[in-house]
Amino acid sequence: MSNPSDVTYGSLRAELATLATEAHRPELAEMDRLPTAELVALMNREDSGVPGAVASRLPLIAAAIDATAERMARGGRLVYAGAGTAGRMGVLDASECPPTFNTDPSEVVGLIAGGPSAMVKAVEGAEDSAELAAADLDALKLTADDTVVGISASGRTPYAIGAVEHARTLGALTIGLSCNADSPLAAAAEHGIEVVVGPELLTGSTRLKAGTAQKLVLNMLSTITMIRLGKTYGNLMVDVRASNDKLRARSRRIVALATDADDPTIEAALAAAGGEVKTAILIILADVDAATADSLLTASSGHLRKALATAS
């Protein structure tokens, strides 16, 4: 009699064999014998196809961004959920939003199956639990204004699918990001984005092309959503949080680029604005005091360009 676990693993093995991200490439069977220079060139050629795969999904990505920005403008949050490399990509993107866009850490959240310790060490069985994903979302007290992005290279990871399915029952917007066509994850989400990058250089090592594709899409999702929310002025990070010397220097440079003002004027404006770059720019360009600048920005929902138009 067969062991039930043998049946399970046999089924899983057969399923993985159907996935492009897991496909074996016999032509690379002697790859380990190549000189390092040739391996570097080979890997670079493999990576060069990823932007094109992303480009083929741009309309889907744009639609997902617009829907996300609409919810976040109402006070919703952006929540990433994934396991392994995919989960780490989400946590990375979320962690970069506070210093870049001055968001509260609760506004863009990265969930990884198994919790924070899974960032550096695999947590046995965590990615196989849809129930764990539901519990992680419930801990956030998810609302209908939130957006949940399930991330999975295979598109079949139970944690990512479970997150999307549970989020939909709560009325949240859902996005499924995978690297295989016709994936259960994309099917479960309102916005399915499948960036098909093909077999990996190392069979099944989806931290490579699939991970790069996920990083590119998440860069777009968070950055352009923040642009839509008024977190930038042109291509300047006017909501940057000056939490260290480098960022304080960057803040002054941003004000200079936006206003063309001299150093004493910039220093005075930043001091009056309590270090807030957007407020300092408005003080200079609209020739108003800090209190008026704050009022204009509040009335414009934080959009500097709108505040400037109102002040003129």
C-alpha positions in Angstrom: 0.0 0.0 0.0 1.3 3.5 -0.9 2.2 5.9 1.8 -0.2 8.9 1.6 2.8 11.2 1.8 4.3 9.5 -1.2 1.0 10.1 -3.2 1.1 13.8 -2.1 4.7 14.3 -3.1 4.1 12.4 -6.3 1.2 14.6 -7.3 3.2 17.7 -6.4 6.2 16.6 -8.4 4.0 16.0 -11.4 2.4 19.5 -10.9 5.8 21.2 -10.7 6.9 19.5 -13.9 4.1 21.4 -15.8 5.4 24.8 -14.6 7.6 27.0 -16.8 9.5 28.3 -13.8 10.4 24.7 -12.8 11.3 23.4 -16.3 14.7 21.6 -16.7 16.9 22.8 -19.5 19.0 19.9 -20.9 21.2 22.2 -22.9 22.6 23.6 -19.7 23.5 20.2 -18.3 27.3 20.9 -18.6 26.9 24.5 -17.4 29.1 23.9 -14.3 32.0 23.1 -16.6 32.0 26.5 -18.3 34.6 29.2 -17.5 33.4 31.9 -15.1 33.4 34.6 -17.8 31.0 32.5 -19.9 28.7 31.8 -16.9 28.6 35.6 -16.2 27.6 36.3 -19.9 25.1 33.4 -19.9 23.4 34.7 -16.7 23.3 38.2 -18.1 21.7 37.0 -21.3 19.1 35.2 -19.2 18.3 38.3 -17.1 18.0 40.5 -20.2 14.7 38.9 -21.2 12.9 39.9 -17.9 12.1 43.5 -18.7 10.4 42.4 -22.0 8.3 39.9 -20.0 7.2 42.7 -17.7 6.5 45.0 -20.7 4.0 42.5 -22.0 1.9 43.0 -18.9 2.0 46.8 -18.6 -1.7 47.4 -19.2 -2.6 44.9 -16.4 0.0 46.5 -14.1 -1.4 50.0 -14.8 -4.9 48.9 -14.0 -3.9 47.4 -10.8 -2.0 50.5 -9.8 -5.0 52.8 -10.5 -7.2 50.6 -8.4 -4.7 50.4 -5.6 -4.2 54.2 -5.6 -8.0 54.8 -5.4 -8.3 52.6 -2.3 -5.2 54.1 -0.6 -6.5 57.6 -1.3 -9.4 56.6 0.9 -7.1 55.6 3.7 -6.5 52.0 2.7 -3.3 50.0 3.0 -1.2 48.1 0.6 -0.4 44.6 1.9 2.0 42.1 0.2 1.7 38.4 1.0 4.1 35.7 -0.1 6.4 32.9 0.9 10.2 32.5 0.5 11.8 34.8 -2.1 8.4 36.2 -3.1 7.6 37.1 0.5 11.0 38.7 0.9 10.4 40.8 -2.2 7.2 42.1 -0.7 8.8 42.8 2.7 11.7 44.6 1.0 9.3 46.8 -1.1 7.2 47.6 2.0 10.2 48.5 4.1 11.5 51.0 1.5 8.3 53.0 1.5 8.6 54.9 4.8 12.1 56.4 4.1 11.2 57.1 0.4 7.7 58.4 0.7 7.3 59.2 4.4 4.5 56.6 4.8 3.7 55.2 8.1 4.9 51.6 8.4 1.3 50.5 8.7 0.4 51.9 5.3 2.5 49.4 3.2 2.9 46.1 4.9 4.9 43.0 3.9 3.7 39.6 5.1 5.9 36.6 4.7 4.8 33.0 5.5 6.3 32.1 8.8 6.7 35.6 10.1 9.8 37.9 10.3 12.2 35.1 11.1 11.4 33.6 7.6 13.2 36.5 6.1 16.5 34.8 6.9 15.6 31.2 7.6 13.0 28.9 6.0 10.0 28.1 8.3 8.9 24.5 7.7 5.5 24.2 6.1 4.5 27.9 6.4 4.1 28.4 2.7 1.6 25.5 2.5 -0.9 27.1 4.8 -3.7 29.1 3.5 -5.1 29.3 7.0 -1.9 31.0 8.2 -2.3 33.7 5.5 -5.9 34.3 6.7 -4.8 34.6 10.3 -2.0 37.1 9.3 -4.5 39.3 7.5 -7.0 39.1 10.3 -4.3 40.3 12.6 -4.1 43.5 10.5 -7.9 43.9 10.7 -8.2 44.1 6.9 -10.9 46.4 5.5 -12.6 46.9 2.1 -10.3 49.9 1.4 -7.1 47.8 1.6 -5.3 46.1 -1.3 -3.7 42.6 -0.9 -1.0 41.5 -3.4 -0.4 37.8 -3.4 3.1 37.0 -4.7 4.2 33.6 -5.9 6.6 32.6 -8.7 4.8 29.3 -9.3 1.3 30.9 -8.9 0.3 27.9 -6.8 1.7 28.7 -3.3 -1.2 28.1 -0.8 -0.1 31.0 1.5 -0.3 33.6 -1.4 -3.6 32.1 -2.8 -5.1 31.9 0.7 -4.2 35.6 1.3 -6.0 36.7 -1.9 -9.0 34.5 -1.3 -9.4 35.6 2.3 -9.0 39.3 1.3 -11.7 39.0 -1.3 -14.2 37.7 1.3 -13.5 40.9 3.3 -14.1 43.1 0.2 -10.4 44.1 -0.2 -8.9 44.7 -3.6 -6.8 41.7 -4.7 -3.8 41.4 -7.0 -2.1 38.1 -7.9 1.5 38.3 -9.1 3.0 35.1 -10.6 5.5 34.0 -13.2 3.5 31.2 -14.8 0.5 31.3 -17.2 -2.9 30.2 -16.1 -2.0 30.2 -12.5 -4.4 29.6 -9.6 -3.2 32.8 -7.9 -4.0 35.0 -10.9 -7.4 33.3 -11.2 -8.2 34.0 -7.5 -7.4 37.7 -7.8 -9.3 40.6 -9.3 -6.1 41.7 -11.0 -4.0 38.8 -12.2 -0.5 39.7 -13.4 1.4 36.8 -14.9 5.0 37.7 -15.9 6.2 34.6 -17.7 10.0 34.6 -17.6 10.5 31.0 -18.6 12.8 28.3 -17.1 15.5 29.4 -14.7 19.2 29.1 -15.3 19.3 26.8 -12.2 16.3 24.5 -12.4 13.6 25.8 -10.1 15.7 28.6 -8.6 13.0 31.2 -8.8 15.0 33.8 -6.9 16.6 34.5 -10.3 14.5 35.6 -13.2 11.2 35.2 -11.4 12.5 37.2 -8.4 13.8 39.9 -10.7 10.4 40.1 -12.4 8.6 40.4 -9.1 11.0 43.1 -8.0 10.4 45.1 -11.1 6.6 44.8 -10.8 6.6 45.7 -7.1 8.8 48.7 -7.9 6.1 49.9 -10.3 3.2 49.1 -8.0 4.5 51.0 -5.0 6.3 53.9 -6.7 3.5 54.8 -9.2 0.8 54.4 -6.6 2.8 56.9 -4.5 3.1 59.2 -7.5 -0.7 59.1 -7.9 -1.1 59.9 -4.2 1.0 63.1 -4.5 4.1 61.7 -2.8 6.3 63.2 -5.6 6.7 66.5 -7.4 7.9 65.8 -10.9 10.6 63.1 -10.4 11.5 64.4 -6.9 10.9 62.5 -3.7 9.3 65.5 -1.9 8.0 63.2 0.9 11.4 61.7 1.7 11.9 61.2 5.4 15.3 62.7 6.5 16.3 60.1 9.0 20.0 60.2 8.5 22.8 62.5 7.3 22.6 61.2 3.7 18.8 61.8 3.6 19.1 65.2 5.2 21.5 66.2 2.5 19.2 64.7 -0.1 16.3 66.8 1.3 18.2 70.0 0.8 19.1 69.0 -2.7 15.5 68.2 -3.5 14.4 71.6 -2.3 17.2 73.2 -4.3 16.2 71.3 -7.5 12.5 72.2 -7.0 13.0 75.9 -6.2 16.4 77.0 -7.4 16.7 78.9 -4.2 20.0 79.7 -2.4 21.2 77.8 0.6 20.1 80.3 3.3 16.6 80.4 1.9 16.5 76.6 1.8 17.8 76.3 5.4 15.2 78.8 6.6 12.3 77.1 4.8 13.3 73.7 6.1 13.6 75.0 9.6 10.2 76.6 9.4 8.7 73.4 8.0 10.2 71.2 10.6 12.3 69.4 8.0 9.3 68.6 5.8 10.6 68.9 2.2 7.2 69.4 0.6 6.2 72.1 3.0 9.6 73.9 2.5 9.2 73.9 -1.2 5.7 75.4 -0.9 7.0 78.0 1.5 9.5 79.1 -1.1 7.6 78.8 -4.3 4.3 80.2 -3.0 6.0 82.8 -0.7 3.8 81.7 2.3 4.5 80.9 5.9 4.7 77.4 7.3 1.2 77.4 8.7 -0.3 78.5 5.4 1.8 75.9 3.5 0.5 73.2 5.8 -3.1 74.4 5.3 -2.7 74.4 1.5 -1.2 70.9 1.5 -4.0 69.6 3.7 -6.7 71.1 1.4 -4.9 69.5 -1.6 -4.6 66.0 0.1 -0.9 66.4 0.1 -0.5 67.1 -3.6 2.2 69.8 -3.9 1.3 70.7 -7.5 -2.4 71.2 -6.6 -1.3 73.3 -3.5 0.8 75.5 -5.7 -2.1 76.0 -8.1 -4.3 77.0 -5.3 -1.8 79.4 -3.9 -1.2 81.2 -7.1 
